Amino acid sequence: MMNVLLADDDDLLASLLGFRLKKGGYCVHHSSNGKEVKEYLKTNRPDIIVSDIMMPYFSGIELINYVRKDLSLDTPIIIISSAGNEENVLSAFELGANDFISKPFSPTELMVRLARELKKT
């Protein structure tokens, strides 16, 4: 079973995505802010990370930098965000995000992109 770290401060969306991911056969850990994400990553290595950009304490952009530079991990990272302006998208990719999905999106689309990223690893 593949482990997914879902980092999003929107608890309703995270609950819906978590349900869909679990139904799809993934083990899901949800963190609702950047502090929780950092604590989780100190002792855990998810197979893939799905993160919002706008989170309290530690943004999705900072998370990408933390995972790639501080932890030196090549864990696939998919960014989901309603802040899908060109600057955020480019920053995410420049720092090492594997994919970017603008909100609103279909959970089915996330499942397809998730499976695609995990096949590459």
Phi and psi in radians as a Rosetta constraint file:
Dihedral C 1 N 2 CA 2 C 2 CIRCULARHARMONIC -1.415 0.35
Dihedral N 2 CA 2 C 2 N 3 CIRCULARHARMONIC 2.451 0.35
Dihedral C 2 N 3 CA 3 C 3 CIRCULARHARMONIC -1.708 0.35
Dihedral N 3 CA 3 C 3 N 4 CIRCULARHARMONIC 2.246 0.35
Dihedral C 3 N 4 CA 4 C 4 CIRCULARHARMONIC -2.009 0.35
Dihedral N 4 CA 4 C 4 N 5 CIRCULARHARMONIC 2.247 0.35
Dihedral C 4 N 5 CA 5 C 5 CIRCULARHARMONIC -1.661 0.35
Dihedral N 5 CA 5 C 5 N 6 CIRCULARHARMONIC 2.031 0.35
Dihedral C 5 N 6 CA 6 C 6 CIRCULARHARMONIC -1.856 0.35
Dihedral N 6 CA 6 C 6 N 7 CIRCULARHARMONIC 1.955 0.35
Dihedral C 6 N 7 CA 7 C 7 CIRCULARHARMONIC -1.962 0.35
Dihedral N 7 CA 7 C 7 N 8 CIRCULARHARMONIC 1.838 0.35
Dihedral C 7 N 8 CA 8 C 8 CIRCULARHARMONIC -2.756 0.35
Dihedral N 8 CA 8 C 8 N 9 CIRCULARHARMONIC 2.333 0.35
Dihedral C 8 N 9 CA 9 C 9 CIRCULARHARMONIC -1.481 0.35
Dihedral N 9 CA 9 C 9 N 10 CIRCULARHARMONIC -0.068 0.35
Dihedral C 9 N 10 CA 10 C 10 CIRCULARHARMONIC -1.524 0.35
Dihedral N 10 CA 10 C 10 N 11 CIRCULARHARMONIC 1.708 0.35
Dihedral C 10 N 11 CA 11 C 11 CIRCULARHARMONIC -1.098 0.35
Dihedral N 11 CA 11 C 11 N 12 CIRCULARHARMONIC -0.599 0.35
Dihedral C 11 N 12 CA 12 C 12 CIRCULARHARMONIC -1.156 0.35
Dihedral N 12 CA 12 C 12 N 13 CIRCULARHARMONIC -0.853 0.35
Dihedral C 12 N 13 CA 13 C 13 CIRCULARHARMONIC -1.075 0.35
Dihedral N 13 CA 13 C 13 N 14 CIRCULARHARMONIC -0.764 0.35
Dihedral C 13 N 14 CA 14 C 14 CIRCULARHARMONIC -1.088 0.35
Dihedral N 14 CA 14 C 14 N 15 CIRCULARHARMONIC -0.665 0.35
Dihedral C 14 N 15 CA 15 C 15 CIRCULARHARMONIC -1.127 0.35
Dihedral N 15 CA 15 C 15 N 16 CIRCULARHARMONIC -0.777 0.35
Dihedral C 15 N 16 CA 16 C 16 CIRCULARHARMONIC -1.130 0.35
Dihedral N 16 CA 16 C 16 N 17 CIRCULARHARMONIC -0.795 0.35
Dihedral C 16 N 17 CA 17 C 17 CIRCULARHARMONIC -1.166 0.35
Dihedral N 17 CA 17 C 17 N 18 CIRCULARHARMONIC -0.705 0.35
Dihedral C 17 N 18 CA 18 C 18 CIRCULARHARMONIC -1.046 0.35
Dihedral N 18 CA 18 C 18 N 19 CIRCULARHARMONIC -0.748 0.35
Dihedral C 18 N 19 CA 19 C 19 CIRCULARHARMONIC -1.056 0.35
Dihedral N 19 CA 19 C 19 N 20 CIRCULARHARMONIC -0.817 0.35
Dihedral C 19 N 20 CA 20 C 20 CIRCULARHARMONIC -1.138 0.35
Dihedral N 20 CA 20 C 20 N 21 CIRCULARHARMONIC -0.708 0.35
Dihedral C 20 N 21 CA 21 C 21 CIRCULARHARMONIC -1.138 0.35
Dihedral N 21 CA 21 C 21 N 22 CIRCULARHARMONIC -0.773 0.35
Dihedral C 21 N 22 CA 22 C 22 CIRCULARHARMONIC -1.093 0.35
Dihedral N 22 CA 22 C 22 N 23 CIRCULARHARMONIC -0.714 0.35
Dihedral C 22 N 23 CA 23 C 23 CIRCULARHARMONIC -1.091 0.35
Dihedral N 23 CA 23 C 23 N 24 CIRCULARHARMONIC -0.542 0.35
Dihedral C 23 N 24 CA 24 C 24 CIRCULARHARMONIC -1.439 0.35
Dihedral N 24 CA 24 C 24 N 25 CIRCULARHARMONIC 0.027 0.35
Dihedral C 24 N 25 CA 25 C 25 CIRCULARHARMONIC 1.705 0.35
Dihedral N 25 CA 25 C 25 N 26 CIRCULARHARMONIC 0.190 0.35
Dihedral C 25 N 26 CA 26 C 26 CIRCULARHARMONIC -1.692 0.35
Dihedral N 26 CA 26 C 26 N 27 CIRCULARHARMONIC 2.619 0.35
Dihedral C 26 N 27 CA 27 C 27 CIRCULARHARMONIC -1.627 0.35
Dihedral N 27 CA 27 C 27 N 28 CIRCULARHARMONIC 2.174 0.35
Dihedral C 27 N 28 CA 28 C 28 CIRCULARHARMONIC -2.033 0.35
Dihedral N 28 CA 28 C 28 N 29 CIRCULARHARMONIC 2.301 0.35
Dihedral C 28 N 29 CA 29 C 29 CIRCULARHARMONIC -1.998 0.35
Dihedral N 29 CA 29 C 29 N 30 CIRCULARHARMONIC 2.172 0.35
Dihedral C 29 N 30 CA 30 C 30 CIRCULARHARMONIC -1.819 0.35
Dihedral N 30 CA 30 C 30 N 31 CIRCULARHARMONIC 2.282 0.35
Dihedral C 30 N 31 CA 31 C 31 CIRCULARHARMONIC -2.097 0.35
Dihedral N 31 CA 31 C 31 N 32 CIRCULARHARMONIC 2.334 0.35
Dihedral C 31 N 32 CA 32 C 32 CIRCULARHARMONIC -1.736 0.35
Dihedral N 32 CA 32 C 32 N 33 CIRCULARHARMONIC -0.024 0.35
Dihedral C 32 N 33 CA 33 C 33 CIRCULARHARMONIC -2.697 0.35
Dihedral N 33 CA 33 C 33 N 34 CIRCULARHARMONIC 2.924 0.35
Dihedral C 33 N 34 CA 34 C 34 CIRCULARHARMONIC -1.102 0.35
Dihedral N 34 CA 34 C 34 N 35 CIRCULARHARMONIC -0.572 0.35
Dihedral C 34 N 35 CA 35 C 35 CIRCULARHARMONIC -1.089 0.35
Dihedral N 35 CA 35 C 35 N 36 CIRCULARHARMONIC -0.774 0.35
Dihedral C 35 N 36 CA 36 C 36 CIRCULARHARMONIC -1.111 0.35
Dihedral N 36 CA 36 C 36 N 37 CIRCULARHARMONIC -0.672 0.35
Dihedral C 36 N 37 CA 37 C 37 CIRCULARHARMONIC -1.058 0.35
Dihedral N 37 CA 37 C 37 N 38 CIRCULARHARMONIC -0.859 0.35
Dihedral C 37 N 38 CA 38 C 38 CIRCULARHARMONIC -1.079 0.35
Dihedral N 38 CA 38 C 38 N 39 CIRCULARHARMONIC -0.744 0.35
Dihedral C 38 N 39 CA 39 C 39 CIRCULARHARMONIC -1.075 0.35
Dihedral N 39 CA 39 C 39 N 40 CIRCULARHARMONIC -0.774 0.35
Dihedral C 39 N 40 CA 40 C 40 CIRCULARHARMONIC -1.082 0.35
Dihedral N 40 CA 40 C 40 N 41 CIRCULARHARMONIC -0.759 0.35
Dihedral C 40 N 41 CA 41 C 41 CIRCULARHARMONIC -1.265 0.35
Dihedral N 41 CA 41 C 41 N 42 CIRCULARHARMONIC -0.242 0.35
Dihedral C 41 N 42 CA 42 C 42 CIRCULARHARMONIC -1.151 0.35
Dihedral N 42 CA 42 C 42 N 43 CIRCULARHARMONIC -0.549 0.35
Dihedral C 42 N 43 CA 43 C 43 CIRCULARHARMONIC -2.175 0.35
Dihedral N 43 CA 43 C 43 N 44 CIRCULARHARMONIC -0.062 0.35
Dihedral C 43 N 44 CA 44 C 44 CIRCULARHARMONIC -2.261 0.35
Dihedral N 44 CA 44 C 44 N 45 CIRCULARHARMONIC 2.624 0.35
Dihedral C 44 N 45 CA 45 C 45 CIRCULARHARMONIC -2.227 0.35
Dihedral N 45 CA 45 C 45 N 46 CIRCULARHARMONIC 1.634 0.35
Dihedral C 45 N 46 CA 46 C 46 CIRCULARHARMONIC -1.196 0.35
Dihedral N 46 CA 46 C 46 N 47 CIRCULARHARMONIC 2.784 0.35
Dihedral C 46 N 47 CA 47 C 47 CIRCULARHARMONIC -1.331 0.35
Dihedral N 47 CA 47 C 47 N 48 CIRCULARHARMONIC -0.462 0.35
Dihedral C 47 N 48 CA 48 C 48 CIRCULARHARMONIC -2.732 0.35
Dihedral N 48 CA 48 C 48 N 49 CIRCULARHARMONIC 2.645 0.35
Dihedral C 48 N 49 CA 49 C 49 CIRCULARHARMONIC -2.088 0.35
Dihedral N 49 CA 49 C 49 N 50 CIRCULARHARMONIC 2.289 0.35
Dihedral C 49 N 50 CA 50 C 50 CIRCULARHARMONIC -2.051 0.35
Dihedral N 50 CA 50 C 50 N 51 CIRCULARHARMONIC 2.069 0.35
Dihedral C 50 N 51 CA 51 C 51 CIRCULARHARMONIC -2.380 0.35
Dihedral N 51 CA 51 C 51 N 52 CIRCULARHARMONIC 2.463 0.35
Dihedral C 51 N 52 CA 52 C 52 CIRCULARHARMONIC -1.331 0.35
Dihedral N 52 CA 52 C 52 N 53 CIRCULARHARMONIC 2.747 0.35
Dihedral C 52 N 53 CA 53 C 53 CIRCULARHARMONIC -1.388 0.35
Dihedral N 53 CA 53 C 53 N 54 CIRCULARHARMONIC -0.819 0.35
Dihedral C 53 N 54 CA 54 C 54 CIRCULARHARMONIC -1.552 0.35
Dihedral N 54 CA 54 C 54 N 55 CIRCULARHARMONIC 1.742 0.35
Dihedral C 54 N 55 CA 55 C 55 CIRCULARHARMONIC -2.361 0.35
Dihedral N 55 CA 55 C 55 N 56 CIRCULARHARMONIC 2.649 0.35
Dihedral C 55 N 56 CA 56 C 56 CIRCULARHARMONIC -1.151 0.35
Dihedral N 56 CA 56 C 56 N 57 CIRCULARHARMONIC 2.564 0.35
Dihedral C 56 N 57 CA 57 C 57 CIRCULARHARMONIC 1.295 0.35
Dihedral N 57 CA 57 C 57 N 58 CIRCULARHARMONIC -0.552 0.35
Dihedral C 57 N 58 CA 58 C 58 CIRCULARHARMONIC -2.845 0.35
Dihedral N 58 CA 58 C 58 N 59 CIRCULARHARMONIC 1.902 0.35
Dihedral C 58 N 59 CA 59 C 59 CIRCULARHARMONIC -1.312 0.35
Dihedral N 59 CA 59 C 59 N 60 CIRCULARHARMONIC 2.922 0.35
Dihedral C 59 N 60 CA 60 C 60 CIRCULARHARMONIC -1.066 0.35
Dihedral N 60 CA 60 C 60 N 61 CIRCULARHARMONIC -0.611 0.35
Dihedral C 60 N 61 CA 61 C 61 CIRCULARHARMONIC -1.130 0.35
Dihedral N 61 CA 61 C 61 N 62 CIRCULARHARMONIC -0.776 0.35
Dihedral C 61 N 62 CA 62 C 62 CIRCULARHARMONIC -1.135 0.35
Dihedral N 62 CA 62 C 62 N 63 CIRCULARHARMONIC -0.586 0.35
Dihedral C 62 N 63 CA 63 C 63 CIRCULARHARMONIC -1.105 0.35
Dihedral N 63 CA 63 C 63 N 64 CIRCULARHARMONIC -0.768 0.35
Dihedral C 63 N 64 CA 64 C 64 CIRCULARHARMONIC -1.016 0.35
Dihedral N 64 CA 64 C 64 N 65 CIRCULARHARMONIC -0.858 0.35
Dihedral C 64 N 65 CA 65 C 65 CIRCULARHARMONIC -1.055 0.35
Dihedral N 65 CA 65 C 65 N 66 CIRCULARHARMONIC -0.741 0.35
Dihedral C 65 N 66 CA 66 C 66 CIRCULARHARMONIC -1.081 0.35
Dihedral N 66 CA 66 C 66 N 67 CIRCULARHARMONIC -0.818 0.35
Dihedral C 66 N 67 CA 67 C 67 CIRCULARHARMONIC -1.159 0.35
Dihedral N 67 CA 67 C 67 N 68 CIRCULARHARMONIC -0.776 0.35
Dihedral C 67 N 68 CA 68 C 68 CIRCULARHARMONIC -1.339 0.35
Dihedral N 68 CA 68 C 68 N 69 CIRCULARHARMONIC -0.748 0.35
Dihedral C 68 N 69 CA 69 C 69 CIRCULARHARMONIC -1.624 0.35
Dihedral N 69 CA 69 C 69 N 70 CIRCULARHARMONIC -0.957 0.35
Dihedral C 69 N 70 CA 70 C 70 CIRCULARHARMONIC -1.255 0.35
Dihedral N 70 CA 70 C 70 N 71 CIRCULARHARMONIC -0.766 0.35
Dihedral C 70 N 71 CA 71 C 71 CIRCULARHARMONIC -1.629 0.35
Dihedral N 71 CA 71 C 71 N 72 CIRCULARHARMONIC -0.237 0.35
Dihedral C 71 N 72 CA 72 C 72 CIRCULARHARMONIC 0.926 0.35
Dihedral N 72 CA 72 C 72 N 73 CIRCULARHARMONIC 0.774 0.35
Dihedral C 72 N 73 CA 73 C 73 CIRCULARHARMONIC -1.808 0.35
Dihedral N 73 CA 73 C 73 N 74 CIRCULARHARMONIC 2.570 0.35
Dihedral C 73 N 74 CA 74 C 74 CIRCULARHARMONIC -1.851 0.35
Dihedral N 74 CA 74 C 74 N 75 CIRCULARHARMONIC 0.395 0.35
Dihedral C 74 N 75 CA 75 C 75 CIRCULARHARMONIC -0.935 0.35
Dihedral N 75 CA 75 C 75 N 76 CIRCULARHARMONIC 2.266 0.35
Dihedral C 75 N 76 CA 76 C 76 CIRCULARHARMONIC -1.057 0.35
Dihedral N 76 CA 76 C 76 N 77 CIRCULARHARMONIC 2.424 0.35
Dihedral C 76 N 77 CA 77 C 77 CIRCULARHARMONIC -2.210 0.35
Dihedral N 77 CA 77 C 77 N 78 CIRCULARHARMONIC 2.162 0.35
Dihedral C 77 N 78 CA 78 C 78 CIRCULARHARMONIC -1.933 0.35
Dihedral N 78 CA 78 C 78 N 79 CIRCULARHARMONIC 2.160 0.35
Dihedral C 78 N 79 CA 79 C 79 CIRCULARHARMONIC -1.661 0.35
Dihedral N 79 CA 79 C 79 N 80 CIRCULARHARMONIC 2.318 0.35
Dihedral C 79 N 80 CA 80 C 80 CIRCULARHARMONIC -2.082 0.35
Dihedral N 80 CA 80 C 80 N 81 CIRCULARHARMONIC 2.317 0.35
Dihedral C 80 N 81 CA 81 C 81 CIRCULARHARMONIC -2.836 0.35
Dihedral N 81 CA 81 C 81 N 82 CIRCULARHARMONIC 2.532 0.35
Dihedral C 81 N 82 CA 82 C 82 CIRCULARHARMONIC -1.456 0.35
Dihedral N 82 CA 82 C 82 N 83 CIRCULARHARMONIC -0.217 0.35
Dihedral C 82 N 83 CA 83 C 83 CIRCULARHARMONIC -1.610 0.35
Dihedral N 83 CA 83 C 83 N 84 CIRCULARHARMONIC 1.015 0.35
Dihedral C 83 N 84 CA 84 C 84 CIRCULARHARMONIC -1.527 0.35
Dihedral N 84 CA 84 C 84 N 85 CIRCULARHARMONIC 0.622 0.35
Dihedral C 84 N 85 CA 85 C 85 CIRCULARHARMONIC -1.247 0.35
Dihedral N 85 CA 85 C 85 N 86 CIRCULARHARMONIC 2.841 0.35
Dihedral C 85 N 86 CA 86 C 86 CIRCULARHARMONIC -0.987 0.35
Dihedral N 86 CA 86 C 86 N 87 CIRCULARHARMONIC -0.685 0.35
Dihedral C 86 N 87 CA 87 C 87 CIRCULARHARMONIC -1.086 0.35
Dihedral N 87 CA 87 C 87 N 88 CIRCULARHARMONIC -0.795 0.35
Dihedral C 87 N 88 CA 88 C 88 CIRCULARHARMONIC -1.144 0.35
Dihedral N 88 CA 88 C 88 N 89 CIRCULARHARMONIC -0.741 0.35
Dihedral C 88 N 89 CA 89 C 89 CIRCULARHARMONIC -1.087 0.35
Dihedral N 89 CA 89 C 89 N 90 CIRCULARHARMONIC -0.846 0.35
Dihedral C 89 N 90 CA 90 C 90 CIRCULARHARMONIC -1.108 0.35
Dihedral N 90 CA 90 C 90 N 91 CIRCULARHARMONIC -0.738 0.35
Dihedral C 90 N 91 CA 91 C 91 CIRCULARHARMONIC -1.061 0.35
Dihedral N 91 CA 91 C 91 N 92 CIRCULARHARMONIC -0.763 0.35
Dihedral C 91 N 92 CA 92 C 92 CIRCULARHARMONIC -1.047 0.35
Dihedral N 92 CA 92 C 92 N 93 CIRCULARHARMONIC -0.832 0.35
Dihedral C 92 N 93 CA 93 C 93 CIRCULARHARMONIC -1.198 0.35
Dihedral N 93 CA 93 C 93 N 94 CIRCULARHARMONIC -0.686 0.35
Dihedral C 93 N 94 CA 94 C 94 CIRCULARHARMONIC -1.103 0.35
Dihedral N 94 CA 94 C 94 N 95 CIRCULARHARMONIC -0.596 0.35
Dihedral C 94 N 95 CA 95 C 95 CIRCULARHARMONIC -1.433 0.35
Dihedral N 95 CA 95 C 95 N 96 CIRCULARHARMONIC -0.232 0.35
Dihedral C 95 N 96 CA 96 C 96 CIRCULARHARMONIC 2.119 0.35
Dihedral N 96 CA 96 C 96 N 97 CIRCULARHARMONIC 0.237 0.35
Dihedral C 96 N 97 CA 97 C 97 CIRCULARHARMONIC -1.153 0.35
Dihedral N 97 CA 97 C 97 N 98 CIRCULARHARMONIC 2.567 0.35
Dihedral C 97 N 98 CA 98 C 98 CIRCULARHARMONIC -1.551 0.35
Dihedral N 98 CA 98 C 98 N 99 CIRCULARHARMONIC -0.486 0.35
Dihedral C 98 N 99 CA 99 C 99 CIRCULARHARMONIC -2.737 0.35
Dihedral N 99 CA 99 C 99 N 100 CIRCULARHARMONIC 2.822 0.35
Dihedral C 99 N 100 CA 100 C 100 CIRCULARHARMONIC -2.471 0.35
Dihedral N 100 CA 100 C 100 N 101 CIRCULARHARMONIC 2.200 0.35
Dihedral C 100 N 101 CA 101 C 101 CIRCULARHARMONIC -2.121 0.35
Dihedral N 101 CA 101 C 101 N 102 CIRCULARHARMONIC 2.205 0.35
Dihedral C 101 N 102 CA 102 C 102 CIRCULARHARMONIC -1.464 0.35
Dihedral N 102 CA 102 C 102 N 103 CIRCULARHARMONIC 2.387 0.35
Dihedral C 102 N 103 CA 103 C 103 CIRCULARHARMONIC -1.389 0.35
Dihedral N 103 CA 103 C 103 N 104 CIRCULARHARMONIC 2.553 0.35
Dihedral C 103 N 104 CA 104 C 104 CIRCULARHARMONIC -1.338 0.35
Dihedral N 104 CA 104 C 104 N 105 CIRCULARHARMONIC 2.663 0.35
Dihedral C 104 N 105 CA 105 C 105 CIRCULARHARMONIC -2.489 0.35
Dihedral N 105 CA 105 C 105 N 106 CIRCULARHARMONIC 2.865 0.35
Dihedral C 105 N 106 CA 106 C 106 CIRCULARHARMONIC -1.469 0.35
Dihedral N 106 CA 106 C 106 N 107 CIRCULARHARMONIC 2.351 0.35
Dihedral C 106 N 107 CA 107 C 107 CIRCULARHARMONIC -1.002 0.35
Dihedral N 107 CA 107 C 107 N 108 CIRCULARHARMONIC -0.536 0.35
Dihedral C 107 N 108 CA 108 C 108 CIRCULARHARMONIC -1.115 0.35
Dihedral N 108 CA 108 C 108 N 109 CIRCULARHARMONIC -0.692 0.35
Dihedral C 108 N 109 CA 109 C 109 CIRCULARHARMONIC -1.081 0.35
Dihedral N 109 CA 109 C 109 N 110 CIRCULARHARMONIC -0.739 0.35
Dihedral C 109 N 110 CA 110 C 110 CIRCULARHARMONIC -1.076 0.35
Dihedral N 110 CA 110 C 110 N 111 CIRCULARHARMONIC -0.748 0.35
Dihedral C 110 N 111 CA 111 C 111 CIRCULARHARMONIC -1.057 0.35
Dihedral N 111 CA 111 C 111 N 112 CIRCULARHARMONIC -0.721 0.35
Dihedral C 111 N 112 CA 112 C 112 CIRCULARHARMONIC -1.147 0.35
Dihedral N 112 CA 112 C 112 N 113 CIRCULARHARMONIC -0.796 0.35
Dihedral C 112 N 113 CA 113 C 113 CIRCULARHARMONIC -1.172 0.35
Dihedral N 113 CA 113 C 113 N 114 CIRCULARHARMONIC -0.655 0.35
Dihedral C 113 N 114 CA 114 C 114 CIRCULARHARMONIC -1.081 0.35
Dihedral N 114 CA 114 C 114 N 115 CIRCULARHARMONIC -0.849 0.35
Dihedral C 114 N 115 CA 115 C 115 CIRCULARHARMONIC -1.076 0.35
Dihedral N 115 CA 115 C 115 N 116 CIRCULARHARMONIC -0.684 0.35
Dihedral C 115 N 116 CA 116 C 116 CIRCULARHARMONIC -1.096 0.35
Dihedral N 116 CA 116 C 116 N 117 CIRCULARHARMONIC -0.775 0.35
Dihedral C 116 N 117 CA 117 C 117 CIRCULARHARMONIC -1.153 0.35
Dihedral N 117 CA 117 C 117 N 118 CIRCULARHARMONIC -0.688 0.35
Dihedral C 117 N 118 CA 118 C 118 CIRCULARHARMONIC -1.240 0.35
Dihedral N 118 CA 118 C 118 N 119 CIRCULARHARMONIC -0.462 0.35
Dihedral C 118 N 119 CA 119 C 119 CIRCULARHARMONIC -1.193 0.35
Dihedral N 119 CA 119 C 119 N 120 CIRCULARHARMONIC -0.494 0.35
Dihedral C 119 N 120 CA 120 C 120 CIRCULARHARMONIC -1.270 0.35
Dihedral N 120 CA 120 C 120 N 121 CIRCULARHARMONIC -0.411 0.35
